[in-house]
Amino acid sequence: MVEDKIKYLAREIYKEVGGKGNVLKLRHCMTRVRMDIRDYNKVNLEGLKTIEGVMGVVEDDTLQVVIGPGTVNKVAQEMVDIAGVKLGEPFPDQEDQTGKQLVEEKAAKVKATQKEKNKSNSRFKKVLKAISNIFVPLIPAFVGAGIIGGIAAVMSNLLVAGTIGDSWQQYIDVLNIIKNGIFAYLALYTGINSASEFGATPALGGVIGAVTMLTGMNPEAPLPNFLTGGNLSAGQGGIIGVIFAVWLLSLIEKQLHKVIPDSIDIIITPTVALLVIGLITIFLIMPIAGFISNSLVGVINVVLEKGGILAGFTLGATFLPMVMFGLHQILTPIHIEMINQTGMTLLLPILAMAGAGQVGAALALWIRCKKDKKLVEMIKGALPVGILGIGEPLIYGVTLPLGRPFVTACIGGGIGGAVIGAFGNIGSIAIGPSGVALIPLIANNQWLAYVLGLLAAYAGGFIATFLFGIPKDLQET
């Protein structure tokens, strides 16, 4: 089907369903474009059926427009491109944006302004945004499974100490089974989300992720690792290799869709794409990505072990600027690799101190500038989520627009990081929100040291801001 026909179908479908503003989400299966509709009263079912190229319409939990294999994926992609979203993502709704709180509105404006300033590195920014889009949907699973794993770890310690009896072992096993639902199969989830981000078929991305687990390999005749001369091991290369492999998959799949006839596209494209990328993944990407990830994790662990207080202060103080420029997203796969290899990430507790420094700075602003009712209201709105580790409202709504408090908040984060660095070996068993919310995820019962770091960051941000961080215009007011 020619490209004009694809655009025609996308345009006409939107017209008959009440416009793209009447669509909540859009995705496709083998033959149908599936849409979640806001208001069915705006949908013209008869008009949909009369569109040239539409084979039928099915009303179910979703509105399904039957187009046929080989064509449906192209039409669905064209429709989400028109809407400016990705397959499966919520469509924007202007009405939902009118009731936002003052701090969220200001944070959005400041963030957008900062984004405009940082447009020069657009390609690098796209990479960071892609990494964020891959892992952000997994964060609730990381947090929930991580907390369950933490409970299991505490119970295991009690079992070893003799505080509880052997009958508890089965409960511990059940909790670990639930925890491993995400961590044991992370390569699959990463492959699926990477495919959605890069425009490949999500199921094929999941298969490529599963390939790295080497399921079905004969243990008596393992596959060779050309880089080391040894043998490949399951999971080698980790999620770094999965992301790169799925990116290559997306390139090949898109090219195949262009040259393979629609009538056999559903058969030829996935078969060829999986075979080519599967071979490349096993014999090329896994050895190279394995070497890179092992080296990266090793270097970071050495820096944190040897650097102590200095490394902690530097990381804690510089993390807020990294967030401001969007560079913090690159750390997500590093955290996950550290967890995969060592059982915890030593980076996250230190970096969490940056948000705690902001909390201290906000409290100081509240006290020193209590006559500024607008600022106080914004702090009230942003402070609770800031304490729980969600720092964007405080960054973009309070400290960054004022200038000085942003710097003093960084100092507070550095002080907290120095405390964590001084204790050493304070790690998190999963990634998720920082602040107080990270306490249940701290490994090896080291939560007290983490809490002391939080308190130090609160105090450091408060004192530095109280003494040096109040802007002159606010001082005069």
Secondary structure by P-SEA (a helix, b strand, c coil): ccaaaaaaaaaaaaaaacccccccccccccccccccccccccccaaaaaaccccccccccccbbbbbccccaaaaaaaaaaaaccccccccccccccccccaaaaaaaaaaaaaaaaaccaaaaaaaaaaaaaacccaaaaaaaaaaaaaaaaaaaaaaaaccccccaaaaaaaaaaaaaccccaaaaaaaaaaaaaacccaaaaaaaaaaaacccccccbbbbccccccccccccccaaaaaaaaaaaaaaaaaaaaccccccccccaaaaaaaaaaaaaaccaaaaaaaaaaaaaaaaaaaaaaaaaaaaaaaaaaaaaaaaacccccaaaaaaaaaaaccccaaaaaaaaaaaaaaaaaaaaaaacccaaaaaaaaaaccccccccccccccccccccccaaaaaaaaaaaaaaaaaaaaccccccccccccccccccccccaaaaaaaaaaaaaaaaaaaaaccccccccccc
